[in-house]
Amino acid sequence: MGDDKTPNRGSYSIRDKEAPVETATPAPRKEALADNEFSPIAAPPPAEAPPVPVWPHWQRVLFRFFCVYFVLQIAPWSWFFAIPGARYVLRYYGQSVDWAVRAGNAQFFHVRDTLVRVNGSGDTSWAWAQLWLYLSLAAVACVVWTIVDRKRTEYERPAFWLRMIVRFYVARAALSYGIIKLFLLQMPFPQLSQLATPLGDLLPMRFSWLFIGYSAPYQFFSGAMEATAGVLLLYRRTVTAGLFVATGAFMNVVMINLAYDVPVKLYASHLLFSCLFLLALDWKRLLGFLVLNTGARPTAAYTPKFSVPWRRWGAVAVKVFIVYQFALLPLQAGWRGYHASKAAMGPGPFTPGVYDVRRYVVNRDTVPVSSGDTLRWKDVIFDTRGAGSVNTADQVFWQRYRRGYFRFRPDTIAHTVAVWKTSAIPDSTFLFTMRYELPDTNTIRLHTVIRGDSVHVELVRTARQFQLAERQFHWLSEYNR
């Protein structure tokens, strides 16, 4: 019995002890692994998409209007004229715009009966008719867009592209005008003909032009401000800084244009408004940083978001093209223009200076100064680089500020001078050919035919000097000069 009892107790106790170990210990581990693998608590939940912003109704309406207006006014497709074939397409686009402007003016705006295209002046009747046309089209398109797209609550993506267009529009203008000022090409130093013009005979625009052109440091400084703004606008992280610099620069330009009647008021005002428009889109950040002193987060408004790589590389290619066309080409043209302006011309037969008219003979009749004849030449000025002017009211020359301006090209072998009428546009009308004699270094005799009358003129060089041409500067001044 003992043998029977001992094994029974032993087997029973072993089974009692091992059963919990074999059945209870591994099972919970499998359940724990299963929980770790499939439980939603262990894996982080997918990030929720940011809520779609809802723009106020007034903001959506304004965006539609300004989007259409800026695209029409800026015409960003014109930036790519360097692409082969683009000039051909843009030419037809320009013709279409011209037709629309003239048709709109004839039917609705009536700015002038005959429109004058933009030339040296940007405030022509054609430019004003174009402005009214674009404003009208933007208003009509805004109404139609609002009706058709009334359920849309935001325009985040279109707003990004509008920012890009306006930003590069301002950058292009800032770099263009800034670079030519850096090379002192926009406002050249006054010529002798301008220095000899009485101050009271100058128009406000020319007065302001000469004021800036006289001072090379001031013109360089103005160009540096504009070029700095353009460079800052090309880099996304410095766009806001570039807008502030551009706003200050173009505000000064607009005030000069308004105060001195410079005929580039529309274009300068558009540039200033474009700067203010982009700053207004960031008004909350700027208000907190500049006024409320609460700081401002970095903006991602100018950061593109691309879903596929080829779009990113395409954007890089377009950016490189824009930088080349907006910055490098103007730099190259400015460098060439600067060297051309400084290049010494071949010695001509006439020494630049002011010449009094000692004798003036028409058809063998001497016309004295006291005759009061407005066609008589009183003095002649030979400027540098083949330009000159005559103190006469004769309309055969280009009349500006009581002087007749001309261009000339001498032939030192035949002792003749070909004369052209200088005009406000690049082309010029040929006037006549003069035969010249040089009895001495200070005397010039000219013989020609004007309107069928033989004219003989004897000029004597004077020692006329202009204090303004001396470029005086004094750190120490004992009295008001």
C-alpha positions as CSV (number, residue, x, y, z in Angstrom):
1,M,0.0,0.0,0.0
2,G,2.9,2.2,0.7
3,D,4.2,1.6,-2.7
4,D,0.8,2.4,-4.1
5,K,0.5,5.6,-2.1
6,T,3.9,7.1,-2.7
7,P,3.7,7.2,-6.4
8,N,0.3,8.5,-6.3
9,R,1.2,11.4,-4.1
10,G,4.3,12.1,-6.1
11,S,2.6,12.2,-9.4
12,Y,-0.2,14.3,-8.0
13,S,2.2,16.9,-6.5
14,I,4.2,17.1,-9.7
15,R,1.2,17.7,-11.8
16,D,-0.1,20.3,-9.3
17,K,3.2,22.2,-9.4
18,E,4.0,21.9,-13.1
19,A,0.6,22.5,-14.6
20,P,0.5,26.2,-13.6
21,V,4.0,26.7,-14.9
22,E,3.3,25.2,-18.3
23,T,-0.1,26.5,-18.9
24,A,-0.1,29.9,-17.1
25,T,3.3,31.4,-17.9
26,P,3.5,31.2,-21.8
27,A,-0.1,32.1,-22.5
28,P,0.0,35.6,-21.1
29,R,3.1,36.4,-23.2
30,K,1.3,35.4,-26.4
31,E,-1.6,37.5,-25.5
32,A,0.7,40.5,-24.7
33,L,2.4,40.2,-28.1
34,A,-0.9,40.0,-29.8
35,D,-2.0,43.1,-28.0
36,N,1.2,45.0,-28.9
37,E,0.9,44.1,-32.6
38,F,-2.7,44.9,-33.2
39,S,-3.8,47.3,-30.5
40,P,-4.4,50.9,-31.9
41,I,-3.1,52.3,-28.7
42,A,0.5,51.2,-29.3
43,A,0.8,52.8,-32.8
44,P,0.4,56.6,-33.1
45,P,-2.8,57.6,-34.9
46,P,-2.3,59.2,-38.4
47,A,-1.9,63.0,-38.3
48,E,-5.1,64.9,-39.0
49,A,-5.1,67.2,-42.0
50,P,-5.0,70.9,-40.9
51,P,-8.4,72.4,-41.1
52,V,-9.2,74.2,-44.4
53,P,-9.3,78.0,-43.6
54,V,-12.4,79.8,-44.4
55,W,-12.0,83.3,-45.9
56,P,-14.5,86.0,-45.1
57,H,-16.8,86.9,-48.0
58,W,-15.2,90.3,-48.5
59,Q,-11.7,88.8,-48.7
60,R,-12.7,86.4,-51.4
61,V,-14.3,89.1,-53.4
62,L,-11.3,91.4,-53.1
63,F,-9.0,88.6,-54.0
64,R,-10.9,87.8,-57.2
65,F,-10.8,91.5,-58.3
66,F,-7.1,92.0,-57.6
67,C,-6.1,88.7,-59.0
68,V,-7.6,89.5,-62.4
69,Y,-6.3,93.1,-62.3
70,F,-2.7,92.3,-61.4
71,V,-2.5,89.5,-64.0
72,L,-3.7,91.8,-66.7
73,Q,-1.6,94.8,-65.6
74,I,1.6,92.8,-65.0
75,A,1.2,90.3,-67.9
76,P,3.8,87.9,-66.5
77,W,4.0,85.9,-69.7
78,S,5.9,88.9,-71.2
79,W,8.8,88.1,-68.9
80,F,9.7,85.1,-71.1
81,F,10.3,86.9,-74.3
82,A,13.8,85.5,-74.5
83,I,12.4,82.0,-75.2
84,P,12.5,81.2,-78.9
85,G,9.2,81.9,-80.5
86,A,7.9,83.9,-77.6
87,R,8.4,87.3,-79.3
88,Y,6.2,86.1,-82.2
89,V,3.3,85.2,-79.8
90,L,3.8,88.3,-77.6
91,R,3.6,90.6,-80.7
92,Y,0.1,89.3,-81.4
93,Y,-0.8,89.7,-77.8
94,G,0.3,93.3,-77.8
95,Q,-1.7,94.0,-81.0
96,S,-4.8,92.5,-79.3
97,V,-4.3,94.7,-76.2
98,D,-3.9,97.7,-78.4
99,W,-7.1,96.9,-80.2
100,A,-9.0,96.4,-77.0
101,V,-7.7,99.6,-75.5
102,R,-8.7,101.7,-78.5
103,A,-12.1,100.0,-78.8
104,G,-12.8,100.5,-75.1
105,N,-11.8,104.1,-75.3
106,A,-14.0,104.7,-78.3
107,Q,-17.0,103.1,-76.8
108,F,-16.8,103.8,-73.1
109,F,-13.8,105.8,-71.6
110,H,-13.3,108.7,-74.1
111,V,-9.9,109.7,-72.6
112,R,-8.9,111.4,-75.8
113,D,-10.2,111.2,-79.3
114,T,-6.8,110.1,-80.6
115,L,-4.7,107.9,-78.2
116,V,-0.9,108.3,-77.9
117,R,1.0,105.1,-77.2
118,V,3.4,104.9,-74.3
119,N,6.8,106.5,-75.2
120,G,9.2,108.4,-73.1
121,S,6.0,109.2,-71.1
122,G,4.2,106.5,-69.2
123,D,1.1,108.7,-68.5
124,T,-0.1,109.0,-72.1
125,S,-3.8,108.9,-73.1
126,W,-3.3,105.3,-74.2
127,A,-1.9,104.3,-70.8
128,W,-4.9,105.9,-69.0
129,A,-7.4,104.1,-71.4
130,Q,-5.6,100.9,-70.6
131,L,-5.9,101.5,-66.9
132,W,-9.7,102.0,-67.2
133,L,-10.0,99.0,-69.4
134,Y,-8.2,96.7,-66.9
135,L,-10.1,98.0,-64.0
136,S,-13.4,97.4,-65.8
137,L,-12.4,93.9,-66.9
138,A,-11.3,93.1,-63.4
139,A,-14.7,94.3,-62.0
140,V,-16.7,92.3,-64.5
141,A,-14.6,89.2,-64.0
142,C,-14.9,89.5,-60.2
143,V,-18.7,89.6,-60.4
144,V,-18.8,86.5,-62.8
145,W,-16.2,84.7,-60.7
146,T,-18.1,85.3,-57.5
147,I,-21.4,83.9,-59.0
148,V,-19.8,80.9,-60.6
149,D,-17.5,80.0,-57.7
150,R,-19.6,81.2,-54.8
151,K,-19.3,77.9,-52.8
152,R,-15.5,78.1,-52.5
153,T,-14.3,79.1,-49.1
154,E,-10.7,79.9,-49.7
155,Y,-8.0,80.7,-52.4
156,E,-4.8,79.7,-50.6
157,R,-3.2,78.1,-53.6
158,P,-4.1,80.9,-56.1
159,A,-3.0,83.4,-53.5
160,F,0.4,81.8,-53.5
161,W,0.8,82.3,-57.3
162,L,-0.5,85.8,-57.1
163,R,2.1,86.6,-54.5
164,M,4.8,85.2,-56.8
165,I,3.7,87.3,-59.8
166,V,3.5,90.5,-57.8
167,R,6.7,89.8,-56.0
168,F,8.7,89.3,-59.1
169,Y,7.0,92.2,-60.8
170,V,8.4,94.5,-58.1
171,A,11.8,92.8,-58.1
172,R,12.1,93.2,-61.8
173,A,11.4,97.0,-61.7
174,A,13.6,97.5,-58.6
175,L,16.6,95.7,-60.2
176,S,16.1,97.4,-63.6
177,Y,15.9,101.0,-62.3
178,G,18.5,100.3,-59.6
179,I,21.1,98.9,-61.8
180,I,21.0,101.8,-64.4
181,K,21.4,104.2,-61.5
182,L,24.3,102.3,-60.2
183,F,26.0,102.9,-63.5
184,L,24.9,106.6,-63.5
185,L,23.0,106.0,-66.8
186,Q,19.4,107.1,-66.0
187,M,20.1,110.7,-65.1
188,P,23.4,111.8,-66.9
189,F,25.3,114.9,-65.8
190,P,23.9,118.1,-67.3
191,Q,25.3,118.9,-70.7
192,L,26.5,122.3,-71.7
193,S,23.2,123.1,-73.5
194,Q,21.3,122.4,-70.3
195,L,23.7,124.4,-68.2
196,A,23.3,127.3,-70.5
197,T,19.5,127.1,-70.2
198,P,18.0,129.7,-67.8
199,L,16.7,128.0,-64.7
200,G,13.3,129.5,-65.2
201,D,12.9,128.0,-68.7
202,L,13.2,124.4,-67.4
203,L,10.1,122.3,-66.8
204,P,9.8,120.7,-63.4
205,M,10.5,117.2,-64.7
206,R,13.8,118.3,-66.4
207,F,14.7,120.3,-63.3
208,S,14.4,117.1,-61.1
209,W,16.3,115.1,-63.7
210,L,19.2,117.4,-63.6
211,F,19.0,117.7,-59.8
212,I,19.6,113.9,-59.5
213,G,22.0,113.7,-62.5
214,Y,24.3,116.4,-61.1
215,S,25.2,114.3,-58.0
216,A,26.8,110.9,-58.9
217,P,26.8,109.8,-55.2
218,Y,23.1,110.5,-54.7
219,Q,22.1,108.7,-57.9
220,F,24.3,105.8,-56.9
221,F,22.7,105.7,-53.4
222,S,19.2,105.7,-55.0
223,G,20.1,102.9,-57.3
224,A,21.7,100.9,-54.4
225,M,18.4,101.1,-52.4
226,E,16.4,99.9,-55.4
227,A,18.8,97.2,-56.3
228,T,19.0,96.0,-52.7
229,A,15.2,95.7,-52.6
230,G,15.2,93.7,-55.8
231,V,17.9,91.3,-54.5
232,L,16.0,90.8,-51.2
233,L,12.8,90.0,-53.1
234,L,14.4,87.2,-55.1
235,Y,15.1,85.2,-51.8
236,R,12.0,83.8,-50.0
237,R,13.3,84.4,-46.5
238,T,14.0,88.1,-47.2
239,V,10.9,89.0,-49.1
240,T,9.4,91.0,-46.2
241,A,12.6,93.0,-45.8
242,G,12.7,93.5,-49.5
243,L,9.1,94.8,-49.5
244,F,9.9,97.4,-46.8
245,V,13.0,98.6,-48.7
246,A,11.1,98.7,-52.0
247,T,8.2,100.6,-50.3
248,G,10.5,103.3,-49.1
249,A,12.3,103.6,-52.4
250,F,9.2,103.7,-54.6
251,M,7.4,106.0,-52.2
252,N,10.2,108.5,-52.8
253,V,9.9,107.9,-56.5
254,V,6.2,108.5,-56.5
255,M,6.5,111.7,-54.6
256,I,9.1,113.0,-57.0
257,N,6.9,112.1,-59.9
258,L,3.9,113.8,-58.4
259,A,5.8,116.9,-57.1
260,Y,7.8,117.5,-60.3
261,D,5.3,116.3,-62.8
262,V,7.5,113.4,-64.0
263,P,5.4,111.5,-66.6
264,V,5.8,108.1,-65.0
265,K,3.2,108.5,-62.3
266,L,1.0,105.5,-63.2
267,Y,3.9,103.0,-63.4
268,A,5.5,104.2,-60.2
269,S,2.2,104.2,-58.4
270,H,1.5,100.6,-59.5
271,L,4.9,99.6,-58.1
272,L,4.2,101.2,-54.8
273,F,0.7,99.8,-54.6
274,S,2.1,96.3,-55.4
275,C,4.5,96.6,-52.4
276,L,1.7,97.7,-50.1
277,F,-0.6,94.9,-51.4
278,L,1.9,92.2,-50.5
279,L,2.5,93.8,-47.1
280,A,-1.2,94.0,-46.5
281,L,-1.5,90.2,-47.0
282,D,0.8,89.8,-44.0
283,W,-0.9,92.5,-41.9
284,K,-1.4,90.3,-38.8
285,R,2.3,89.3,-38.6
286,L,3.5,92.8,-39.2
287,L,1.0,94.3,-36.7
288,G,2.2,92.0,-34.0
289,F,5.8,92.5,-34.7
290,L,5.9,96.3,-35.3
291,V,3.1,97.6,-33.1
292,L,2.0,95.1,-30.5
293,N,5.5,93.8,-29.8
294,T,4.3,90.2,-29.7
295,G,6.7,88.7,-32.2
296,A,5.9,87.1,-35.5
297,R,6.3,83.6,-36.8
298,P,8.2,82.9,-40.0
299,T,5.8,83.0,-43.0
300,A,5.4,80.2,-45.4
301,A,3.4,82.2,-47.8
302,Y,6.2,82.3,-50.4
303,T,7.3,78.6,-49.9
304,P,6.1,76.4,-52.8
305,K,4.6,73.0,-52.0
306,F,5.2,70.3,-54.7
307,S,3.8,66.8,-54.7
308,V,6.1,65.4,-57.3
309,P,9.9,66.0,-57.8
310,W,9.7,67.2,-61.4
311,R,7.7,70.2,-60.4
312,R,10.3,71.2,-57.9
313,W,13.0,71.1,-60.6
314,G,10.8,72.9,-63.0
315,A,10.4,75.7,-60.4
316,V,14.2,75.9,-59.9
317,A,14.7,76.2,-63.7
318,V,12.1,79.0,-63.9
319,K,13.8,80.8,-60.9
320,V,17.2,80.6,-62.6
321,F,15.7,82.0,-65.8
322,I,14.1,84.8,-63.9
323,V,17.3,85.7,-62.0
324,Y,19.2,85.7,-65.3
325,Q,16.7,87.9,-67.0
326,F,15.9,90.3,-64.1
327,A,19.4,90.7,-62.7
328,L,22.2,89.4,-64.9
329,L,21.0,90.9,-68.2
330,P,20.5,94.4,-66.7
331,L,24.0,94.2,-65.2
332,Q,25.5,93.2,-68.5
333,A,23.6,96.0,-70.3
334,G,24.6,98.6,-67.6
335,W,28.2,97.6,-67.8
336,R,28.3,98.0,-71.6
337,G,26.4,101.3,-71.4
338,Y,28.8,102.6,-68.7
339,H,31.9,101.8,-70.8
340,A,30.2,103.3,-73.9
341,S,29.5,106.5,-72.1
342,K,33.1,106.7,-70.8
343,A,34.7,105.7,-74.1
344,A,36.7,108.5,-75.7
345,M,35.3,109.6,-79.1
346,G,37.6,110.4,-81.9
347,P,38.7,114.1,-82.1
348,G,36.1,116.0,-84.0
349,P,36.6,119.3,-85.8
350,F,34.7,121.3,-83.2
351,T,35.9,121.8,-79.6
352,P,32.9,121.4,-77.2
353,G,31.9,124.7,-75.8
354,V,29.7,127.8,-76.2
355,Y,30.0,129.8,-79.4
356,D,28.6,133.3,-80.0
357,V,27.2,134.1,-83.5
358,R,29.3,137.0,-84.7
359,R,27.8,137.1,-88.2
360,Y,24.6,135.7,-89.5
361,V,23.9,136.1,-93.2
362,V,20.7,134.9,-95.0
363,N,20.7,135.2,-98.8
364,R,23.6,137.7,-98.6
365,D,21.8,139.9,-96.2
366,T,23.4,140.3,-92.8
367,V,20.9,139.9,-89.9
368,P,22.0,141.9,-86.8
369,V,21.3,140.7,-83.3
370,S,19.2,143.9,-82.8
371,S,16.8,142.9,-85.6
372,G,14.6,140.9,-83.3
373,D,14.4,138.1,-85.9
374,T,13.4,135.0,-83.9
375,L,15.0,132.7,-86.5
376,R,18.4,134.3,-86.2
377,W,21.0,132.2,-84.4
378,K,22.3,133.9,-81.2
379,D,24.7,131.3,-80.0
380,V,25.6,127.7,-80.8
381,I,26.7,125.0,-78.3
382,F,28.6,121.9,-79.3
383,D,28.1,119.3,-76.6
384,T,30.0,116.0,-76.4
385,R,29.2,112.9,-78.4
386,G,27.8,114.6,-81.5
387,A,25.0,116.7,-79.9
388,G,24.4,120.4,-79.8
389,S,21.9,123.2,-79.6
390,V,21.1,126.6,-81.1
391,N,19.7,129.6,-79.3
392,T,16.9,130.2,-81.8
393,A,13.1,129.8,-82.1
394,D,13.4,128.1,-85.6
395,Q,11.1,125.1,-85.6
396,V,13.5,123.3,-88.0
397,F,15.3,122.2,-84.8
398,W,13.8,120.3,-81.9
399,Q,12.6,123.0,-79.6
400,R,13.2,122.5,-75.8
401,Y,13.5,125.2,-73.2
402,R,13.9,128.0,-75.7
403,R,16.7,126.2,-77.5
404,G,16.8,124.2,-80.8
405,Y,18.5,120.8,-80.3
406,F,20.3,118.8,-83.1
407,R,22.7,116.0,-83.7
408,F,25.6,116.1,-86.1
409,R,28.1,113.9,-87.7
410,P,31.3,115.5,-89.2
411,D,33.2,114.4,-92.2
412,T,36.7,115.7,-91.6
413,I,37.9,114.8,-95.1
414,A,35.1,116.6,-97.0
415,H,34.8,119.3,-94.3
416,T,31.1,118.8,-94.1
417,V,28.7,118.2,-91.2
418,A,25.4,116.2,-91.5
419,V,22.7,117.6,-89.1
420,W,19.7,115.7,-87.8
421,K,16.8,117.0,-85.8
422,T,16.9,115.6,-82.3
423,S,13.5,114.4,-81.2
424,A,11.8,112.8,-78.2
425,I,11.8,109.4,-79.9
426,P,14.8,107.4,-81.1
427,D,14.5,108.2,-84.8
428,S,15.5,111.6,-86.0
429,T,14.9,113.6,-89.2
430,F,17.7,114.6,-91.4
431,L,17.9,118.4,-91.8
432,F,20.7,119.5,-94.0
433,T,24.5,119.3,-94.6
434,M,26.8,122.2,-93.6
435,R,30.2,123.0,-95.1
436,Y,32.6,124.2,-92.5
437,E,35.8,126.3,-92.3
438,L,38.2,126.6,-89.4
439,P,40.2,129.8,-89.8
440,D,41.7,129.4,-86.3
441,T,41.1,127.3,-83.2
442,N,38.3,129.6,-81.9
443,T,36.4,130.4,-85.1
444,I,34.0,128.3,-87.1
445,R,32.3,129.3,-90.4
446,L,29.3,127.3,-91.5
447,H,27.6,127.4,-94.9
448,T,24.3,125.6,-95.7
449,V,20.8,126.0,-97.2
450,I,17.8,126.0,-94.9
451,R,14.3,126.0,-96.5
452,G,15.8,127.1,-99.8
453,D,17.7,130.1,-98.2
454,S,21.4,130.2,-98.2
455,V,22.7,130.7,-94.6
456,H,26.3,131.7,-93.6
457,V,27.2,131.7,-90.0
458,E,30.4,132.8,-88.2
459,L,30.9,131.4,-84.7
460,V,33.5,132.5,-82.1
461,R,34.2,130.3,-79.1
462,T,33.8,132.0,-75.7
463,A,35.3,131.3,-72.4
464,R,32.0,130.7,-70.7
465,Q,32.3,128.6,-67.5
466,F,29.5,127.2,-65.3
467,Q,30.1,126.9,-61.6
468,L,27.7,124.0,-61.4
469,A,30.0,121.9,-63.7
470,E,32.8,122.3,-61.1
471,R,31.2,119.7,-58.8
472,Q,32.1,121.7,-55.6
473,F,32.0,120.0,-52.2
474,H,33.0,121.4,-48.8
475,W,33.0,119.7,-45.4
476,L,33.7,123.1,-43.9
477,S,31.7,126.1,-45.1
478,E,32.0,129.4,-43.3
479,Y,28.8,130.8,-44.9
480,N,25.7,129.7,-46.8
481,R,26.7,129.3,-50.4
